[in-house]
Amino acid sequence: MSDIPTPSPGPSPRPAVRAVHIPVLLKETLAALDLKPGMTVVDGTVGAGGHSRKIIEAIRPGGRLIGLDRDPMMLRLAADNIGEAPDVILKQSSYAELDQVLEELALPAVDRVLVDLGLSSDQLADRERGFGFKVGGTLDLRFDVRQGRSASELLRTEGVQELTDIFRDFGEESNAHRIAHAIVQQRASAPISTAEQLARLVEQSSPGRRGDTHPATRVFQALRIAVNEELEQLQRLLNDVGPRRIAPGGRLVVISFHSLEDRYVKDAFRETERWEPLTKKPVTATPTEERLNPRSRSAKLRSAVRR
Ligand SMILES: C[S@@+](CC[C@H](N)C(=O)[O-])C[C@H]1O[C@@H](n2cnc3c(N)ncnc32)[C@H](O)[C@@H]1O
């Protein structure tokens, strides 16, 4: 965990890249959070700060926003978007490491935690890590490049069965075995180190695939979930750090984009000695939001009160 570099004093220079991410389910998220002035709120996936900008308005005066992200590039965008203020704390950390964050701030618990899972649209353009396979670049896919293994390393070392499981379980990819087999064959002659190489290989292993989504979409999603251990991080929040660090009467709001994530959230909120669920069914985007922001089509919001 580390603080982001402090911008130099004076008029803040505009970054070369402006945030393009549109926050999903913004109105619904604010309703679920039920914010009041004076609250301490953790935005565990602050991203470009789309949700946080509205959160800080609702908890002023007297409130405090703690914005976390594993990706320092996103924290720089968040700092620019939210603005510097004494009641805004931005830190490079996983939301699953909330214990350390709160210990450093000498805070026993917080009133609200929001996580808006997955990838920001702003990360898609980053060729250093290859999130957007249409943009291309190095096949890394880690939010925090200091931690864990890159996607190209994973593709170099895992066997056909392990790769099949990743593509099937995290990507719901019906061609998982065929793609895994093609990867293992290909790497015998040359490593797969760029997003373009992998996208081409998946395309070649998916004959006759037609439709709106590129055949590599699910494979890239699966690899990203695997290298960032996204499901493990979510489990830790739901079943360990969240129940301990959200004050009784406090709330946890989760926006997920993957059926496995949503199932974990639903199951965790069934632990009724810990949580009182506020959503029987997940809240989803209106047709208007879906039209304006296609990313919102798979978003599911669930919320619960800590008992
Ligand atoms: C969908 S975006 C959040 C967008 C944000 N709500 C907004 O409105 O701008 C998800 C963000 O979560 C970050 N992230 C993913 N897993 C994380 C984790 N375990 N801990 C902290 N941040 C994480 C990603 O780097 C990304 O910036």
The ligand as an SDF file (V2000), in Angstrom:
LIG
                    3D

 27 29  0  0  0  0  0  0  0  0999 V2000
  -15.0770   -0.4390  -12.8440 C   0  0  0  0  0  0  0  0  0  0  0  0
  -13.6820    0.4140  -12.3300 S   0  0  0  0  0  0  0  0  0  0  0  0
  -14.2930    1.5150  -11.1130 C   0  0  0  0  0  0  0  0  0  0  0  0
  -14.8590    2.7590  -11.6970 C   0  0  0  0  0  0  0  0  0  0  0  0
  -15.2610    3.8180  -10.6880 C   0  0  0  0  0  0  0  0  0  0  0  0
  -16.3510    3.3710   -9.8480 N   0  0  0  0  0  0  0  0  0  0  0  0
  -15.6190    5.1010  -11.3970 C   0  0  0  0  0  0  0  0  0  0  0  0
  -16.7960    5.4730  -11.3580 O   0  0  0  0  0  0  0  0  0  0  0  0
  -14.7520    5.7310  -11.9940 O   0  0  0  0  0  0  0  0  0  0  0  0
  -12.8550   -0.7610  -11.3680 C   0  0  0  0  0  0  0  0  0  0  0  0
  -11.5590   -0.2710  -10.7480 C   0  0  0  0  0  0  0  0  0  0  0  0
  -11.2320   -1.1770   -9.6870 O   0  0  0  0  0  0  0  0  0  0  0  0
   -9.8460   -1.3850   -9.6590 C   0  0  0  0  0  0  0  0  0  0  0  0
   -9.6840   -2.6570   -8.9520 N   0  0  0  0  0  0  0  0  0  0  0  0
   -9.9220   -3.9030   -9.4020 C   0  0  0  0  0  0  0  0  0  0  0  0
   -9.7330   -4.8010   -8.4200 N   0  0  0  0  0  0  0  0  0  0  0  0
   -9.4020   -4.1050   -7.3130 C   0  0  0  0  0  0  0  0  0  0  0  0
   -9.1020   -4.4600   -5.9620 C   0  0  0  0  0  0  0  0  0  0  0  0
   -9.1010   -5.7270   -5.5400 N   0  0  0  0  0  0  0  0  0  0  0  0
   -8.8350   -3.4780   -5.0840 N   0  0  0  0  0  0  0  0  0  0  0  0
   -8.8140   -2.1710   -5.4720 C   0  0  0  0  0  0  0  0  0  0  0  0
   -9.0760   -1.7730   -6.7420 N   0  0  0  0  0  0  0  0  0  0  0  0
   -9.3670   -2.7350   -7.6480 C   0  0  0  0  0  0  0  0  0  0  0  0
   -9.4120   -1.3360  -11.0900 C   0  0  0  0  0  0  0  0  0  0  0  0
   -8.0520   -0.9840  -11.2030 O   0  0  0  0  0  0  0  0  0  0  0  0
  -10.3510   -0.2600  -11.6610 C   0  0  0  0  0  0  0  0  0  0  0  0
   -9.7450    1.0040  -11.6200 O   0  0  0  0  0  0  0  0  0  0  0  0
  1  2  1  0
  2  3  1  0
  2 10  1  0
  3  4  1  0
  4  5  1  0
  5  6  1  0
  5  7  1  0
  7  8  2  0
  7  9  1  0
 10 11  1  0
 11 12  1  0
 11 26  1  0
 12 13  1  0
 13 14  1  0
 13 24  1  0
 14 15  1  0
 14 23  1  0
 15 16  2  0
 16 17  1  0
 17 18  1  0
 17 23  2  0
 18 19  1  0
 18 20  2  0
 20 21  1  0
 21 22  2  0
 22 23  1  0
 24 25  1  0
 24 26  1  0
 26 27  1  0
M  CHG  2   2   1   9  -1
M  END
$$$$
